[in-house]
Amino acid sequence: MYDYISGVHAQPDVIHDFMESHVWFNPCIETTLSVDKEHYIEYCKERLSLIEHSSSSEWADPIWRTIRDKHLTPVAFCHGDLTCENVILSHGEVKLIDPGKSRGLDCMELDESKILQSYDGWHKMKHGSQPGALGFDISHVHWALLATHYIRLACHKDLHPFKYRKWALDRARSIANEL
């Protein structure tokens, strides 16, 4: 059971500034989490095979290639589901709720790509409004990781109606075509 936190959803630039200054590079946490690209890619391929009902989804190859080829920044803590919906501003404080699993990819870019998910149209589709400025520059790896979020999201029949899952998979394909 969850406690209710009153407040409003935080804007992407506020989320990014908070995470960068208080969480990702927290000097109180001595260890930096690991970044296992192959483990994460295999997990995402497995999820994709559940949706596509086949072992071959060549359209996603640019996503995997981009993740393998680009540098990722290890962090002290990775939220894993850092959308605008999961960051609440309450009485002047930032509250992180509903952390997700990073699946071995504990990096700043994974969290940034979830912020990008809110900005990319997911938030507007669900809530009817578009969040404000992002607060960071978008790279190819952000887009590739965003596509993996959409692939993972499309598997959640219990959480999202069909139209959202279809939109997410279509958007992942579109991103892959642009990489």
Phi, psi and omega in degrees: 000139181259145170279149178273134175244119178278145180155194179237158177292137180284152176279153184306317182293325177294317179300310183299314180300316180297312182297318182293320185273337185238341191237299187302316185243045183291117181293345178284343179254113187283328184271147173255135182291162183275157176237108180245089185299316184295320177299315181295315180298316179298319177299314181294322177297320177298315178298317180297322180294333176291328181277314186279344181057034174207160181273350183246117175227072186299335180301335183272355182306320177299331178294309182297317181299317180296316180297318180295322189275339187262150177288138175240144185261108177298149182229168177284330179210134177240122181295313177094338179214055190273060175273167177301329180294335185257014175228118185247135170266117184225116179053042177080004181244147176271126179243121175270126179236163171049056178298148179255188178258135181273348178055041176086001181247067183277083183220158181300321183296330177295312178294319179298323180290333174288324173299316179300327178303317178297320183285331187287349179132343180299313181297317180295319180297319183278325189241353177080006178223152180259130177293166182284202185302149183287313183095006176204161178277139182270129178248174178301323181292328174299315180296318180297316179293324176299317178300322178292326176297318180294322176298312180297318180297322182295344178277345188273075178298329182284340184256331188229137176298160182307317184298326178288318180295319178295315178302316182297315180292320176299320180292322176299317177298318179297317178297316179302321179294334182272346182282000000 
